[in-house]
Amino acid sequence: MSKPVTETTFENEVLGARGPVLVDFWADWCMPCHAVAPILEQIAEERNLTLVKVDYDQERELAERYGVQSIPNMILFEHGEPRAQAIGALPKSALQRALGLT
């Protein structure tokens, strides 16, 4: 299950996390974001990843910090550093490949 993260909670929830964290930059109006959400939940559960969601409209500075210009945009963090990124509502296998999880 994913949880929302904001600029205020990002450091603790993502950068300070003990394990890998998959950050989903999304927006409520973004239909591709809604389409990929269940796939991200599956991947997170299968790979034992923490899944967090960043509302692109509410957290623009955070999105800009990580170069997010289009959504859905998923970044896999490990040890507080971005390790891999996937952009767009890709099929599960393509998402896993892009995130280096295959």
Contacts in CASP RR format, 6 or more apart in sequence:
PFRMAT RR
TARGET T0000
AUTHOR 0000-0000-0000
METHOD contacts of the structure
MODEL  1
MSKPVTETTFENEVLGARGPVLVDFWADWCMPCHAVAPILEQIAEERNLT
LVKVDYDQERELAERYGVQSIPNMILFEHGEPRAQAIGALPKSALQRALG
LT
1 41 0 8 1.000
1 51 0 8 1.000
2 24 0 8 1.000
2 37 0 8 1.000
2 40 0 8 1.000
2 41 0 8 1.000
2 44 0 8 1.000
2 51 0 8 1.000
2 52 0 8 1.000
2 53 0 8 1.000
3 13 0 8 1.000
3 51 0 8 1.000
3 52 0 8 1.000
3 53 0 8 1.000
4 52 0 8 1.000
4 53 0 8 1.000
4 54 0 8 1.000
4 55 0 8 1.000
5 13 0 8 1.000
5 14 0 8 1.000
5 23 0 8 1.000
5 52 0 8 1.000
5 53 0 8 1.000
5 54 0 8 1.000
6 54 0 8 1.000
6 55 0 8 1.000
6 58 0 8 1.000
6 59 0 8 1.000
6 62 0 8 1.000
7 59 0 8 1.000
7 61 0 8 1.000
7 62 0 8 1.000
10 54 0 8 1.000
10 62 0 8 1.000
13 21 0 8 1.000
13 50 0 8 1.000
13 52 0 8 1.000
14 21 0 8 1.000
14 23 0 8 1.000
14 52 0 8 1.000
14 77 0 8 1.000
14 80 0 8 1.000
15 77 0 8 1.000
15 80 0 8 1.000
16 80 0 8 1.000
17 50 0 8 1.000
17 77 0 8 1.000
17 80 0 8 1.000
19 49 0 8 1.000
19 50 0 8 1.000
19 78 0 8 1.000
20 47 0 8 1.000
20 49 0 8 1.000
20 50 0 8 1.000
20 76 0 8 1.000
20 77 0 8 1.000
20 78 0 8 1.000
20 83 0 8 1.000
21 49 0 8 1.000
21 50 0 8 1.000
21 51 0 8 1.000
21 52 0 8 1.000
21 76 0 8 1.000
21 77 0 8 1.000
21 78 0 8 1.000
21 80 0 8 1.000
22 40 0 8 1.000
22 43 0 8 1.000
22 44 0 8 1.000
22 49 0 8 1.000
22 50 0 8 1.000
22 51 0 8 1.000
22 52 0 8 1.000
22 74 0 8 1.000
22 75 0 8 1.000
22 76 0 8 1.000
22 77 0 8 1.000
22 99 0 8 1.000
23 52 0 8 1.000
23 53 0 8 1.000
23 54 0 8 1.000
23 66 0 8 1.000
23 74 0 8 1.000
23 75 0 8 1.000
23 76 0 8 1.000
23 77 0 8 1.000
24 33 0 8 1.000
24 36 0 8 1.000
24 37 0 8 1.000
24 40 0 8 1.000
24 51 0 8 1.000
24 52 0 8 1.000
24 53 0 8 1.000
24 54 0 8 1.000
24 72 0 8 1.000
24 73 0 8 1.000
24 74 0 8 1.000
25 54 0 8 1.000
25 56 0 8 1.000
25 63 0 8 1.000
25 66 0 8 1.000
25 68 0 8 1.000
25 71 0 8 1.000
25 72 0 8 1.000
25 73 0 8 1.000
25 74 0 8 1.000
25 75 0 8 1.000
26 33 0 8 1.000
26 37 0 8 1.000
26 53 0 8 1.000
26 54 0 8 1.000
26 55 0 8 1.000
26 56 0 8 1.000
26 71 0 8 1.000
26 72 0 8 1.000
27 33 0 8 1.000
27 55 0 8 1.000
27 56 0 8 1.000
27 57 0 8 1.000
27 71 0 8 1.000
28 55 0 8 1.000
28 57 0 8 1.000
30 56 0 8 1.000
30 71 0 8 1.000
30 72 0 8 1.000
32 71 0 8 1.000
32 72 0 8 1.000
32 88 0 8 1.000
32 89 0 8 1.000
33 71 0 8 1.000
33 72 0 8 1.000
33 89 0 8 1.000
35 89 0 8 1.000
36 72 0 8 1.000
36 74 0 8 1.000
36 88 0 8 1.000
36 89 0 8 1.000
36 90 0 8 1.000
36 95 0 8 1.000
39 91 0 8 1.000
39 92 0 8 1.000
39 95 0 8 1.000
40 51 0 8 1.000
40 74 0 8 1.000
40 95 0 8 1.000
41 51 0 8 1.000
42 92 0 8 1.000
43 49 0 8 1.000
43 92 0 8 1.000
43 95 0 8 1.000
43 96 0 8 1.000
43 99 0 8 1.000
43 101 0 8 1.000
44 50 0 8 1.000
44 51 0 8 1.000
47 101 0 8 1.000
49 76 0 8 1.000
54 62 0 8 1.000
54 63 0 8 1.000
56 63 0 8 1.000
56 68 0 8 1.000
56 71 0 8 1.000
56 73 0 8 1.000
63 69 0 8 1.000
63 73 0 8 1.000
66 75 0 8 1.000
66 82 0 8 1.000
68 75 0 8 1.000
70 87 0 8 1.000
70 88 0 8 1.000
71 88 0 8 1.000
72 87 0 8 1.000
72 88 0 8 1.000
72 89 0 8 1.000
73 85 0 8 1.000
73 86 0 8 1.000
73 87 0 8 1.000
73 88 0 8 1.000
74 85 0 8 1.000
74 86 0 8 1.000
74 87 0 8 1.000
74 95 0 8 1.000
74 99 0 8 1.000
75 82 0 8 1.000
75 84 0 8 1.000
75 85 0 8 1.000
76 82 0 8 1.000
76 83 0 8 1.000
76 84 0 8 1.000
76 85 0 8 1.000
76 99 0 8 1.000
76 100 0 8 1.000
76 101 0 8 1.000
77 83 0 8 1.000
83 100 0 8 1.000
84 98 0 8 1.000
84 99 0 8 1.000
84 100 0 8 1.000
85 98 0 8 1.000
85 99 0 8 1.000
86 94 0 8 1.000
86 95 0 8 1.000
86 98 0 8 1.000
86 99 0 8 1.000
90 98 0 8 1.000
93 102 0 8 1.000
96 102 0 8 1.000
END
